Amino acid sequence: MPWEKEMERARRGHRPSLKNWERDGMYEKFPAFVRSIRQQQQQRSSDGDDGDDDKGIYCMRWLLLPTSSSPTSFSEDGGSGSSTKSIHPPSLPVVLDGANLDHNFFASSLEAKGIPCIIRNIPLAEGWRCHSNKSWELSALYNDPLLRNRKFKCGEDDDGKSIRVKLKHFLQYQQHNKDDSPLYVFDGAFDDDRKAKKILDGYEVPSLFRDDLFRFVSESRRPPYRWFLVGPERSGTTVHIDPLATAAWNTLLVGQKRWVLFPPQVPKSLAKGKRYVYRGEDDEAVHYFMTILPRIQSAAREAAKRNFTGDRDDVFSDFACYEFTQNPGDTVFIPNGWWHGVLNLTHTVGITQNFCSPRNFPQVWKKTRTGRKMMAAKWINQLDGKYPDLAKLAREMNIRDNFVMRYNPETVKRRDEHKKRMKQQRRLLLDSQQQQRNNNNNNSGSDNNNIEKSKHNHHSTTNHREHKRTRRDSSPNSVVEGC
């Protein structure tokens, strides 16, 4: 079948060294894993312990109170910074209703303090088209005349080149594959063509997250920041933090996702669990959630016992871990710096974007000025006019850190202004040339009309003369010559 051939090519390109994508039997093991999660949710809900009777949200926490203060640990007010007594928030993520959420409260009390949240009902409350017309349902996507034959990214080869497949073939693969860790549509170029721009019409950036400072950077200069997601069950993303210290929102329209979060102070090696991956084991998202994460949690419990007996374990001295399930209509807010991983419990469809707001600007600026040097220079010039306080803060941070920007913003500004003037001059020249051509065409048309009119008048005069001559020659008094 065509979809099988295309998806086999995609699998070989994405992981050429993996000969057997079904080697670990996750297709057979996964249903029991999902059932165990749902049973835990039901049990917690019935016990009234962090459950939710309506949606079944269950936040599993593995917390250890730190034995000493840490400059990157959470303070008692829930923010980030040093404190004489560091604690972790008691219950995360915070569950909110997007239909009646106060934006100022969210920005100041949650986003600014780096607290993860689940925000319900945003697609309904803000009138997303894909929610009202169900255009992102799997059957609707498969039958969509614009999207079904469009190719979407579902992986990368060893050289970083995108692997793309037709959406209709991917959806067939989604329904029939038995891979341990299936391919996952994670497409960020859906605004590049007329067909896929339909996806942009299906949703709106939630009003909570529209104050995105990266909007002042051109699309060509801005790093990738939004993705359309179509995931088979067992697919997912391994634990990571978002680039350039950006925060993110992730809205689910179809299916269920399992999340795990680690606060910023948890070491990368511990969050990723590399020391708990045994020889010959895979470390894809499905393996992480089913095998590696339980090992991390088991080690955390053992470390907690040792801490209580006075045998300090520095690896887990500031450890916290949160698990929860995201349901259709839920939007997850992930603050900058938080480690997170996702596993699709069912087939899913969603949308996600990274962003920089005034609340996380200082962290993003520090990353951008080194990671995106030209973008940083252009960005600060734009902020001078739009957010002068933030532009001033960026320059103060540079002075404080003795940081010299690779591209001087003033030089970049003068060059951009020069380019703008030259572009305007070229535009005026082209307009002038076009106007001249139009005038020449009009004059040429007028001249042609005059010539035709002259020809017509000459022809009429000639005919009149010939007519008079004919009448004179045919009169009775005329003389016939050459008789």
N, C-alpha and C positions, 0 to 999 in steps of 0.2 A: 504494500500500500504506500502511496506517496508520503504520508505523514511519517511512516516508520523509517523510510529512507532518509528523509530530511532530518529527523531527530537523531538517527544514528550518526549521521555526519556531524551534527552539533555536539553530541556526546564525545565523539572522538576528538573533535577540536578543543573542547573544554578541558577534558582530562585524558590526554592520550595515553598516559601510563596506566590508567585503570582499565583493565581488560574485562572485568566482570562487575557491572554496576549493581548486581543483586547478590553479591558474595556474602553479605552479613545477614541476609534474611530479614531486613527491617520491615519489609512489606507484611510479613507474617506476624512480627512482634509488635508492630505499632498499635493495632487496635486495643490490645490489652493495656498498653501504656496510656492511651487516651482515656480508656474507661477508668483507670486508677485516678487520673487527674479529676475527672468529673465526679467520681465517688468522694474524693477528698473535698471538693467544692460543696457537694450536697451535705456531707457530714458537718462541715464547718458552718454552713448556712443554717442547718437545723440546730446547731449548738449556739448560734448567735455570735460566733467568733470570727469577725472580719469577713463574714460572708455577706451576700446580698440576695435577698429572696427573689428579687425581680430578675436580675441578670446572672446570678450565680458567680459574681466576681469573688475570687478568693485570693488573698494575698498571703502567700507562704513566706515567712520571714525567718532568716537564720542570723540572729544578731549576737554580737559579742560587744559588751561595753568595753571601750578601750581602757588599757591600764595606765596610759599617760596621755597628756595632751599632745596634739599634733597640729602643725601649722596649716594642714589641709583638711582637717577633720571638721565635722559639723559642730557648730556651737549650739548653745542651749536655745537660742532664738531660731534655730533652723537654718541659719545662714552658713556661709563658708568663711572660715578664718580661725585664728588661734583663740584658745579659751583655756581657762584654768580647769574647766571640767568639760570634756567633750562627750557628747552623747549622740546617738542616732535618733532620727525621728521615729516615733513609736509605731506609726502605721503608714505604709506607703504601698502603692501610690494613693494620693488623695483622690476621692471620687466626687465629681462635680456634675451638675446639670447645665449643659450649654444653653438651654432655653431661657434661663433666668440668672445667668452668672454675671456678677458685677466685674467689668473689665479692670477697673482701678484696683479692686481687691486682688484679682488674679495677678496683675502685674507687680504690685508692691509686696504682697504677702506670700506668693507662691513662686512666680517666675524669678523675681529678683533674689529670692533665697534658694533657688536651685532645687525646688521640690517637685518630683515627678507627679503627674496627674493623669487620671482618666476622665475625659470630658465627654459626657453622653449627649447624643441627639443633635450634634452640630449639623449634619446633613439635612435633618428634618427642620430644625429651627431656622436655618439660613437658606433653605429652599434650593438645595442642590438638584440640578436636573437629573443627574444619574440616579438620585434617590427617588424622585417623584415618578420618573418614567421607567425605572428599573433597567436602564440601558446598559448597566455594568453587570447585570446577571450573566452567568456563564452562557446560557442559551442565547441571550440577546447579543452578546459579543460574537458568538460563533456565526450568527445569521446576519450580522451587520454588514451591509454591502460595501461600506467604505473601509472597514477595519479588518475584515476576515482575511483578505489577501495582502495586507500590509505586513512587512517584516518587523518584528520586535526583537530587541536584544535579550538573550537568555543566558549569556556567558561570555567568556573571553578565552582566547587561545594563549599559548605561552608567551607570545610577543605582545600581549595586551590588546590585540585586535578584537573588536566586537564580533560575536557570533549571533547572527540574526536568523529567525525562522518566521514563516507565515503564522499569523495568529490562529488561523483555523487548524493548522497542523499541530501547533502547540496545545491547543485545547483538546484535541484528540489524544495526544500524548498524555495530557493531564489525567484523562479519564482511564487510560488503559495501561500506564506504565507500572512496573513493579520495582523500580530502582530504589536502592537504599536511600539515596539523597537525590531526588529528581532535580532537573534543571528548573530555573526560576526566572520568569520574565521580570526584569528589573530595568525598565527602559526610561532613559532620561532625555531622549531626543524626539519625544512625541509632538513637539511644537515646530518641527522642521519641515513638515509637509502638510498639504491641505487636508489629506485624509485623516491623519492622526490629530490634527488640531481639534477634531471633534471631541477628543478627550478633555481638552481645556475648557470646552463649553459645558462639560458635565459637572464641574465642581467650581467652587470659589475658595480662595484662601480664607480660612476661618478668620472672623473679625478680630479674634484675640491676637492673631499673629501677623496682621497686615503692616505693622510698623517695622518693616524689614529694611534695614539700612543698606543692604546689598542692592536694593532696587535702584540706587543711584549709580551703579556700575553697569556698563553696557553688557548686553547678553553675551557678546563675543568675549568680553574680558572676564566676566563672572565665572567662577568655577561651577561645575555641575551641582544642581541644588534641588531638583524635583524629579520624581520617578513614579511611573505607573507600574503597579505590581500585580502580577497574576501568578499565584503559587499553588502547585499541587500539594496535597498533604505529604508530610515528611520533608518538604523543602524548607529552607530558611536561610538566615544569615548568622554567621558565627559572631562571637562576642567582639565588640569593637567600640571605639568612641568616634563621634562624627568629626570630620576634618575642620581645621581652622577654628576650633573651639566653638563651632556653631551649635545652637540648640536645634531641635527638630520637633515636628508634629507628624503623626501618622494616623490616618483615618481609614478604618476598615468598613467596606460596604458589603462584602460577602464572606461568610465563613468565620473561623475562629483562629486566633493566633495565641501562642504561649510565649510570654516574655520572661526574661531574667534581667535584673538590674543590679549593678554594683556601684556604690558611691565613688566619687573621684579618688578618694584616698586609698582605695584598695589597689594593691600593686597589679600591674599588667599581667605579670606571670601567674598570679593567683587567679585573677578574673578569667583568663584564658585557659587556665588549668593544664598548662603544658606538662607539668610534672606528674599529672594524673592520667596522661595518655600513654598506654603501655605499648610495647614494641609490636608493630604489625597492625595496630588499631588505626582506624580512620578518625578524623576529628571534624567532620562536617557537623552542621547544626543538629541533625537528628542524633548523631552519636554523642554530641555534647550534652544534650538535654536528657538522653536516656541512660548514659553511662558516666560521662566525665563529671557533670554537675553533681550527681549523687555522691561521687567520691569526694568532691570538694566539700560538700555539706557534711559528710561523715567526718572528714578531717577537722572541720570547724568545730563539731561537737566534741571531738576528742581534745582539741586545743582548749575549749572552754573548761573542760574538766581539769586540765593541767593548770589553767590560770587560777581557778578557784583553790587549788592546793598550793599555790605560790610558785609553781613551775612555769614561768612566763614563756610564751611562744610568740616571738616577735613577728613571725610571718602572719599570724592571725590577730595581732594586737589591736588592729583597727578595722576589723572585718564586719561587713554587713552584706546581706544578699536578699533580694526580693523577687518573688515569682508571682505572676498573675496571668489571667486569661483575658484577652481582648475579644469583644463580641461585635457583631454588626452594628454600625452607628456610633461606635466608640472612637474617640480621638485620644491617642496617647501623646502626652507632652514629655519629651526627654530633655532635661536641662543639659547645658554644655558640660563636658567632662565626665558624664556618667557612662560607664561601660554598660552595653546592652546587647542582647542577642535575641533572636526570634525564631520560633518554630511554627510552621503552619500545621495545626491540628486537623484541619479540613482543607478542601480547595478554597482559595481565598482570592479576593480582588480588593485592592486598596490604592491609596495615593499617599505620598509622603513628600515633605519638603524640609530642607535645612534653612535656617535663617539667622540673622543677627539683629537683635533689637537693642535699644539703648541700655537695657539691663545687662546684657552680656558683652557690650561693646569693648570694654577694656581687655577682656581675655581674647576676643576675636582680633583686635588690633595687634596685639603682641604676636599672634600667629601669622597674620596677614602681611605685616611689614617685612617678615623674613621669608614667608612661603610664597607670596605673590607680590613681588617688589614693584613692578610697574602698576599693577592694580592698586596697590596701597597709595602710590603717589596720586593717581587719578581720583581715588576715593576721597582722600583728605581734601582735595581741591573742591570736590562736590559738597562735602560736609561743611566747608567754609560758608557756603551760601545757604544750605538747608538746615544744618545742625551745628552752628558755630561753637556751642559749648563743648560738643564732642570733638570737634576739630582741635579746639584749644586743649582738651584733655589728651588727645593723641600726641600733640607736640610736647606737652608737659611730660608725658610718659617717655618720649624719646630722650628728652633732656635728662630726666631722672636716671634712665638706664644707660646713658652715654651711647645711645643708638644713633648711627648715621644712616639715613635712608640711601639705598643704592641709587635711586633716581630722585633728584631734587624736585619737590613739588612745584616750586616756582618756575624752574626750567621747563618742566612738563607742561605747566599751565601756559607759558608763553608759546611753546611749540604747538599745543593744541589750538590756541587762539589763532596762531599763524595758519595752521591747517584749515581752520574754519573759515578764515578770510579768503584763503586761496580757493577753497571749495565754493564760496559764495561768488567769487570773481569768475571762476570757470562756469558757474551756473548762469551768471549774467551774460557772459560771452556766448554761451550756447543759446540762451534765449534770444540774444540780439541776432545771432546768425540765423536762427530759425525764423525770426521776424523778417529779416532781409530776404530769405528765400520765399517766404509767403508774399512779400511785396513784389518780388520779381515775378512770381507766378501770376499774381493779380495783374501786373503791368503787361506781362506777356499775353495774358488772356484778353486784355483790353485792346492791345495792338492787333491781335488776331481778329478780333471782332471788327476793328476798323478796316482791316484789309478785306475781310469778307464783305463788309458793307460797301466798300469801294468797288469790289469786283461786281457786286450785285447791281450797283448803280450804272457801272460801265456796260454791263450786259443789257440792262434795261434800255439805256440810250441807244445802243447798237441795234437792238430789236426795233425800237421806234423808228430809227432812220431807215432800216430795211423795209419796214412796213410802208413808210411814206413813198419810197422809191418804187415799190411794187404797185401801189395805187396809181402813181404817175405814168408808169409804163403801160398800164392796162387801159388808159383813157382813150377815147376815139380820136383825139387830135394828136396822138403820139406818132412819131416817125419811126418806121421799122427799118433798121439798118441791115445791109448785107442780104438783099432780097434775091 
